[in-house]
Amino acid sequence: MKIVILGPAHPYRGGLATIMQTMAREYIHRGDEVKIYTFSLQYPSILFPGKSQTVDTPAPEDLQIERIVNTCNPVNWIAVGNRIRKEAPDMVLMKYWTPFMAPCFGTIARIARRNGKTKVICQIDNVEPHEHHITDKPFNHYYLGAVDGFVYMSEQVHGELEHYTKAPALFSPHPIFSSFGSRVERSEACRYLKLDENVNYLLFFGLIREYKGLDILLQAWEKVRRDGLKLIVAGEFYEDKQKYESQLEKLGQSVILHDLFVADEDVKYYFSVADALVLPYKTATQSGVTQIAYNFYTPMIVTDVGGLPEIVPDDKVGYVTPPTVEGIVDAIESLYRDDNLERFRKNIVIERKRFSWSAMCDKIIEVLDVCKR
């Protein structure tokens, strides 16, 4: 097949770019012709809360990536749409995670489909965003109504999607992020991160936003902290850091704060040193961070929100708990009882088999076939 993938890719950073590039490689491996069209401008700097949207690493040599999409320029949307319409790929595969992209993506999709051949398939992360705006619903209607079919990763997203469109939609769980390498020896990870090998560590990982519940975890940590146990918070603040400063000051050296966007090559050290990952989310659809944990055989504590319980079966590879201080406290204390950590690691070996990129790409083709009938 001839496939155009439209969404984040190098030099843009983060899990979304990793997803699109990994799916491109899977289709290339199958013998398909694949191009990736990514952004010349993703977000205006005034709307981007982080320090940088891009990385300085060389572009991957095995992928054909062009930076041609400007999310703020309607003339560009028309030009890109017409280019794809004339190229007439069998499929345009889009990633959708925020209504901000809807005017751009919706316009490109509507024009591209006019050739009567190209189908637009969306691998969708979120329908309703975590931070709401008055434009969300009309923007969602505009984009989602321009898509032929969807692959979603949690039943919550599916339920929200059905309010906007009756297009075919199939479930495929978030695949494992294998691009961050393999687990390293704990001693090596401690040396790299300059941590004490004689201490046990739990990990909060990822961009810090209000819905991710770091404040709940820090309140819980005040109750469970003890000698020989520390919490690593590794991620860039996408909200006001001052909100957490009094909590962090009170907790002192029991919390190790790495206030940065963790480079891909460093991810393995954080997950290799941690006994478990803690995701105290207040709301969620799914989380790519759980799939990093699966890659490194790291047990998890997640809250009972969105699709997280679908990905992390309770008392099998970790714990699912209410998004409360008491729930997090109980889960952390349970981790260190009996042989629970070792039991969870053994179960991850089996559980991770359900999360493959091949299965995700199969579902996308299955939806495409339905749309062609």
C-alpha positions in Angstrom: 0.0 0.0 0.0 0.9 3.7 -0.3 0.6 5.3 3.1 0.9 8.9 4.4 1.3 9.3 8.1 0.4 12.8 9.4 1.4 13.9 12.9 4.3 14.3 15.2 7.7 12.9 14.1 11.3 13.9 14.3 12.5 16.5 15.2 9.4 16.8 17.5 10.0 15.1 20.9 7.9 12.8 23.0 5.8 9.7 22.9 3.5 10.8 20.1 6.4 11.1 17.7 7.7 7.7 18.8 4.4 6.1 18.1 4.1 7.5 14.6 7.6 6.6 13.7 7.2 3.1 15.1 4.1 2.4 13.1 5.8 3.7 10.0 8.6 1.2 10.5 6.1 -1.6 11.0 4.3 -0.8 7.7 7.7 -0.4 5.9 8.7 -3.9 7.2 5.5 -5.2 5.7 6.5 -3.9 2.3 4.3 -0.7 2.2 5.5 2.7 0.9 5.3 5.1 3.7 5.9 8.9 4.0 5.6 10.9 7.2 4.4 14.5 7.0 5.1 16.3 10.2 5.0 19.9 11.4 6.9 22.9 10.3 5.0 24.5 13.2 3.3 22.4 15.8 2.4 24.9 18.5 3.0 28.6 18.6 5.6 29.2 21.4 3.0 31.2 23.4 0.8 28.1 23.7 3.5 25.6 24.5 4.2 25.2 28.2 7.4 23.3 28.0 11.0 24.5 27.3 11.4 23.0 23.8 9.2 21.2 21.3 12.1 19.6 19.4 15.2 17.5 19.9 18.7 18.1 18.5 19.4 14.5 17.5 19.9 13.5 13.9 16.8 12.5 11.9 16.3 8.7 11.5 17.8 7.6 8.3 15.3 4.8 7.7 12.3 7.1 7.5 11.1 9.6 4.9 10.0 12.6 7.0 9.0 16.0 5.6 8.2 19.0 7.8 5.3 20.6 5.8 2.3 21.1 8.2 1.8 24.5 9.8 -1.1 24.2 12.3 -1.7 28.0 12.3 -1.8 28.7 8.6 -5.1 27.8 6.8 -3.4 28.4 3.4 -1.0 25.7 4.3 -3.8 23.3 5.3 -5.3 23.6 1.8 -1.9 23.1 0.1 -1.1 20.0 2.2 -4.6 18.6 1.6 -4.3 19.1 -2.2 -0.8 17.6 -2.2 -2.1 14.4 -0.5 -5.2 14.4 -2.8 -3.0 14.4 -5.9 -0.6 11.8 -4.4 -3.6 9.6 -3.8 -2.3 7.3 -1.1 -4.5 4.3 0.0 -4.5 5.7 3.6 -3.7 8.8 5.5 -3.0 7.7 9.1 -3.4 10.6 11.6 -2.8 10.9 15.3 -5.3 12.9 17.2 -4.8 14.0 20.9 -6.1 17.6 21.2 -8.8 19.7 19.6 -6.2 22.3 18.9 -5.2 20.2 15.9 -8.8 19.9 14.6 -9.0 22.9 12.2 -5.7 21.9 10.6 -6.2 18.1 10.5 -9.9 18.4 9.6 -9.2 20.6 6.6 -6.4 18.4 5.3 -8.5 15.3 5.7 -11.5 16.7 3.9 -9.5 17.8 0.9 -7.4 14.6 0.8 -10.5 12.4 0.6 -11.8 14.2 -2.5 -9.9 12.0 -4.9 -12.3 9.2 -4.2 -9.5 6.8 -3.3 -7.8 7.9 -0.1 -9.2 6.9 3.3 -8.4 8.8 6.5 -7.9 6.6 9.5 -7.2 8.1 12.9 -5.3 6.5 15.8 -6.9 8.5 18.6 -5.6 9.2 22.0 -8.2 11.5 23.4 -11.5 13.0 22.4 -12.3 15.3 25.3 -9.1 17.0 26.4 -7.8 17.0 30.0 -8.0 20.8 30.1 -11.3 22.0 28.7 -11.9 25.0 26.4 -15.1 26.5 24.8 -13.9 25.5 21.3 -13.4 21.8 22.1 -16.8 20.4 20.9 -17.1 22.4 17.7 -13.4 21.6 16.9 -14.0 17.9 17.6 -17.1 17.8 15.4 -15.1 19.4 12.5 -12.2 16.9 12.6 -13.9 13.7 13.7 -16.6 14.1 11.1 -13.8 14.1 8.4 -12.4 10.7 9.4 -13.4 7.4 7.8 -12.4 5.1 10.7 -10.7 5.0 14.1 -8.6 2.9 16.3 -9.0 3.8 20.0 -7.0 2.6 23.0 -9.5 2.7 25.8 -13.3 2.3 26.2 -13.6 5.7 27.7 -12.4 7.2 24.4 -14.7 5.0 22.5 -17.7 6.2 24.5 -16.7 9.8 23.9 -16.1 9.2 20.2 -19.7 7.8 19.7 -21.1 11.2 20.6 -19.5 12.7 17.5 -19.4 10.1 14.8 -20.7 6.7 13.7 -17.6 5.9 11.7 -16.1 2.4 12.2 -13.9 2.1 15.3 -11.9 -0.8 16.7 -10.0 -1.2 20.0 -6.3 -1.9 20.2 -4.4 -1.3 23.5 -1.4 1.0 23.6 1.6 -1.0 22.4 4.8 -1.3 24.4 7.4 1.4 23.9 10.5 -0.6 23.0 12.4 2.2 21.5 13.9 3.2 24.8 16.2 0.2 25.0 16.4 -2.6 27.5 16.6 -2.7 31.3 20.1 -2.2 32.7 21.6 -3.4 35.9 20.3 -1.5 38.9 23.8 -0.7 40.0 24.6 0.9 36.6 21.3 2.9 36.8 22.2 4.2 40.2 25.7 5.3 39.1 24.3 7.0 36.1 21.6 8.9 38.1 24.0 9.5 41.0 21.7 7.6 43.4 22.5 5.5 46.5 22.3 1.8 45.7 21.2 1.1 49.3 18.0 3.0 48.9 14.7 1.8 47.3 13.0 4.1 44.8 9.5 4.7 43.5 9.1 6.7 40.3 6.7 9.3 39.1 7.5 9.9 35.4 6.3 12.2 32.7 5.1 15.7 32.0 3.7 17.3 35.1 0.2 18.5 34.6 -2.7 19.0 37.1 -4.7 16.0 36.0 -1.7 13.6 36.7 -2.1 14.0 40.5 1.4 14.7 41.7 -0.1 16.7 44.5 -2.0 13.5 45.7 1.1 11.5 45.5 3.1 14.0 47.5 0.4 14.0 50.2 0.5 10.3 50.3 4.3 10.3 50.5 4.2 12.3 53.7 2.5 9.3 55.3 4.6 6.5 53.8 8.1 7.9 53.6 10.7 6.2 55.7 14.4 5.6 55.9 15.7 3.6 52.9 12.8 4.7 50.6 12.7 7.7 48.3 10.5 9.0 45.5 11.9 10.1 42.2 9.8 12.7 40.3 11.2 12.9 36.8 9.5 15.2 34.3 9.1 18.7 33.0 6.5 21.0 34.7 3.7 22.0 32.3 2.0 24.0 35.0 3.2 26.4 37.8 5.9 24.6 39.7 5.3 26.9 42.7 2.1 24.9 43.4 4.2 22.0 44.6 7.1 23.9 46.3 5.7 23.8 49.8 5.0 20.1 49.6 8.4 19.4 48.2 10.1 21.5 50.9 8.3 19.7 53.6 9.3 16.3 52.2 12.9 17.3 51.9 15.4 14.7 50.7 12.9 11.9 50.6 11.8 13.2 47.2 14.4 13.5 44.4 13.2 16.0 41.8 14.5 15.9 38.2 12.7 18.8 36.7 13.4 18.1 33.0 12.2 16.4 29.9 14.0 13.1 30.1 15.9 12.3 26.9 15.1 9.0 25.2 18.5 7.6 25.9 18.1 8.2 29.7 14.7 6.7 30.2 16.0 3.2 30.8 18.0 4.3 33.9 14.9 5.7 35.6 12.8 2.5 35.1 15.7 0.2 35.9 16.3 1.9 39.3 12.7 2.0 40.3 10.9 -0.7 42.3 7.6 0.5 40.8 6.0 3.3 38.7 3.3 5.4 40.4 0.7 7.1 38.3 -1.8 8.9 40.6 -3.9 10.3 37.8 -7.1 12.2 38.6 -8.4 11.6 35.1 -7.1 9.6 32.2 -7.9 7.9 28.9 -4.7 5.8 28.7 -1.1 6.4 29.4 2.0 5.7 27.3 4.0 5.7 30.5 2.5 2.4 31.5 3.8 0.9 28.3 7.3 2.2 29.1 7.0 0.4 32.4 6.0 -2.8 30.7 9.0 -2.5 28.4 11.3 -2.4 31.5 9.4 -5.0 33.6 8.6 -2.4 36.2 5.5 -3.0 38.4 2.9 -0.2 38.6 0.5 1.6 40.9 -2.2 3.3 38.9 -5.5 5.0 39.8 -8.9 3.6 38.8 -9.6 6.2 36.1 -10.2 6.1 32.4 -8.5 3.1 30.6 -5.7 2.6 33.2 -7.4 -0.5 34.8 -7.7 -2.1 31.3 -3.9 -1.8 30.9 -2.8 -2.6 34.5 -4.8 -5.6 35.9 -5.1 -5.1 39.7 -2.9 -7.3 41.9 -1.3 -8.9 38.8 1.3 -6.5 37.6 0.7 -3.9 40.2 -2.2 -2.2 42.0 -5.3 -0.2 40.8 -6.4 2.2 43.5 -8.9 5.0 44.0 -7.3 8.5 43.2 -7.1 9.4 46.8 -4.3 9.9 49.3 -5.5 6.9 51.3 -5.6 4.7 48.2 -2.1 5.6 47.2 -0.8 5.0 50.7 -2.3 1.5 50.9 -1.0 0.6 47.5 2.6 1.7 48.3 2.6 -0.2 51.6 1.2 -3.3 49.9 4.0 -3.3 47.4 6.6 -4.1 50.0 4.7 -6.9 51.7 5.6 -10.5 51.1 7.0 -11.1 47.6 4.6 -8.8 45.8 7.2 -7.0 43.8 8.8 -10.2 42.5 5.3 -11.7 41.7 4.4 -8.6 39.7 7.6 -8.7 37.7 7.0 -12.3 36.8 3.4 -11.6 35.7 4.6 -8.7 33.5 6.5 -11.2 31.4 3.2 -12.8 30.5 0.9 -9.7 30.4 3.1 -7.6 28.1 2.5 -10.1 25.2 -0.9 -8.4 24.5 0.7 -5.1 23.6 2.4 -5.3 20.2 2.8 -2.8 17.4 2.0 -5.5 14.9 -1.4 -5.9 16.5 -2.1 -2.2 16.5 -1.2 -1.9 12.8 -3.4 -4.9 12.0 -6.3 -3.2 13.6 -5.7 -0.1 11.6 -5.7 -2.1 8.4 -8.9 -3.9 9.6 -10.6 -0.6 10.0 -9.3 0.6 6.6 -10.8 -2.6 5.0 -14.2 -1.9 6.6 -14.1 1.7 5.2 -13.4 0.5 1.7 -16.5 -1.8 1.5 
